[in-house]
Amino acid sequence: MDRLIAMRVFVEVADRGSLTAASDQLDMSRAMVSRYLAELEEWVGARLLHRTTRKLSLTSAGSETLPRCRHMLELAGKIQASAAPPDNTPRGTLRLTCSMSLGQAYLAPVLTRFLKQYPGTAVSMLLVDRAVNLIEERVDLAIRITNALDPNLIARKLAVCRSVVCAAPSYLQQHGTPRTAEELALHNCLTYSYFGKSLWEFEKNGAPVAVPVGGNMSANESSVLLEAAASGAGITLQPLYSAAPLLRSGKLVALLGDYQAREMNIYGVYASRRQMPVILRVMLDFLVEQFAADADWDGSAA
């Protein structure tokens, strides 16, 4: 828990008498405000607020804690002001999380360019195929490919992630090349546990097409399926950023050019806009530029 943020949340709620008003002021969701309050109460070891359907009021412990929180926030502000760099040059360490495949196939060289451009910065990467709790794991920025955002978090659209159906020439020589999406049901399809495991969705001439698929291999890491497909194991549906090098080399062949696989959005997700660190703001701008300049992405960031 970030105790300073929790103290700031408590002060705002006490001053405004409402979780909703405090969430608007802090640019946080109401659920996030409630969570910070609960964690602060757990840390203090006492209930700080009486909550009713009509109003909030301080408990005796809350009355004692409130001025101390104000004092701590004032001290923190003075420390930050005295230590702040004189310009907007990013400095410090950014803790970032993304999937293993995105980190290895795309972000590693992009972040290398960022670190060279801003030598006073560092990046700590957490590569996992799960939705990380940003607050609990002290993560500044999550790069997520999804069409279902967490309403408790702030998100900036970075690009659109396109996907491609592909297979190795050796597999196609042995089993034939599907000409329609429906023919995928007759093939050995390598499926990703977290996205379209048994149903691949497409669009053709504006009409949706959904095809049930199956095969003898499934995995929770798409890069494993990519390598298996390149070895001739079957047909896979892959993000274009992962498959592009193998498609260019001829190790994989793109299939079903008349069909467009369901697109996903890629977002930079973070906990709050309030007092956003310079390194986080600059990183988001940098990522938008990088995605827009790369032909393997649709860089239509909002």
Secondary structure, DSSP 8 states (H G I E B T S, - for coil): --HHHHHHHHHHHHHHT-HHHHHHHHT--HHHHHHHHHHHHHHHTS--EEE-SS-EEE-HHHHHHHHHHHHHHHHHHHHHHHHS-SS----EEEEEEE-HHHIIIIIHHHHHHHHHH-TTEEEEEEE-SS---TTTTT-SEEEEEESS--TTSEEEEEEEE-EEEEE-HHHHHHH----SGGGGGGS-EEEETTB-SSEEEEEETTEEEEEE---S-EES-HHHHHHHHHTTS-EEEEEHHHHHHHHHHTSSEEE-TT-EE--EEEEEEES-STT--HHHHHHHHHHHHHHHH-TTSB----
